[in-house]
Amino acid sequence: MSSPRQHPTDAPADARADALQRRIDALAPWFHNLHLPGGVQTLPHHFLGGDFPRFKWQQIEPFVPADLRGWRVLDVGCNAGFYSFELARRGASVLGIDVDAHYLEQARWAAQEFGLEAQVEFRRMEVYDLARSDEMFDLVWFMGVFYHLRYPLLALDLLACRTRRLLMFQTLTMPGDSVYANTADCSIEDRTPLLESGWPRMAFIEHRLADDPTNWWAPNHAAVEAMLRSSGLRVEARPGHELYLCAPDEEAARARALYASQFKAATGAIRGGG
């Protein structure tokens, strides 16, 4: 009589760790350092320093509801799924999207290791593909993506329209936190206020920043807040540097009327004119 097949969880801890490490190596390179069951990590010596993105999550965590049961979450640019998994552990149903098939393979494998396959789904798609969907989300996670987009305000408008409760926003920014006192209007004869440090502006990156050709934009702090308001969002808190927790704002959403026809034309084109 043959002996019963040994289940991986019955194997010695060292053997399980070795098997995990071989799979991690096969799925390299990594950008998210995931702490897998048993203490094995995917990228313990991160080039950004520290335990990334865990150290950012530690800043944000107090601002996220501890109980997300019943919440539908969208994680834009989910990478290997670090934030998707943290939000799923709080009870949320999470959709993680990314354009990189390599990172999605990592995320799907990690979801199995964490036992979170039932709570987290990963899809390969662009943020602009949301124009083809009417699905709403209680929480939209939009971190580390905005400045990589050629059409960033279109993406922000799409996400703002699909946010029921909260949106977590993060972007690369220009130095400084100053805000110009009054941006309600500017004379065409005297445009010198546009040169003030606190006037909302974005630097356009034609070639590279940090040797990355996908870094297109670097807004200043004033521009981040202004763009969020313009998309119908209200900044509720700043959990850390370059981080903005937002909520839908009915009054700010009225500003959408100024560009409603453009937004409809842009998203209608994506939908094939529908």
GIHU-V418471 format. One record per backbone hydrogen bond with DSSP energy under -1.0 kcal/mol. CO is the residue of the C=O (numbers start at 1). NH is the residue of the N-H. If there is no record, write none. Layout:
<<CO;NH> <CO;NH>>
This chain:
<<7;10> <8;11> <12;16> <13;17> <14;18> <15;19> <16;20> <17;21> <18;22> <19;23> <20;24> <21;25> <22;26> <23;27> <34;42> <36;39> <40;36> <46;49> <50;52> <51;55> <52;33> <53;57> <54;58> <56;60> <57;61> <60;63> <61;64> <68;71> <71;93> <72;138> <72;139> <73;95> <74;141> <75;97> <78;81> <81;85> <82;86> <83;87> <84;88> <85;89> <87;92> <88;91> <90;68> <93;73> <94;121> <95;75> <96;123> <97;77> <97;78> <98;125> <100;104> <101;105> <102;106> <103;107> <104;108> <105;109> <106;110> <107;111> <108;112> <109;113> <110;114> <111;116> <116;119> <116;120> <119;94> <121;96> <123;98> <127;130> <128;131> <129;132> <130;133> <137;164> <138;165> <138;166> <139;74> <140;168> <141;76> <142;170> <145;148> <146;149> <147;216> <147;217> <151;155> <152;156> <153;157> <154;158> <155;159> <156;160> <157;161> <160;163> <162;137> <166;140> <167;246> <168;142> <169;244> <170;144> <191;194> <192;195> <193;196> <196;199> <198;180> <201;220> <203;218> <209;212> <212;209> <212;215> <216;205> <218;203> <219;174> <220;224> <221;225> <222;226> <223;227> <224;228> <225;229> <226;230> <227;231> <228;233> <229;232> <232;249> <234;247> <237;245> <240;243> <242;171> <244;169> <245;236> <245;237> <246;167> <247;234> <249;253> <252;255> <253;256> <254;257> <255;258> <256;259> <259;263> <260;264> <261;265> <262;266> <263;267> <264;268> <265;269> <266;270> <267;271> <268;273> <269;272>>
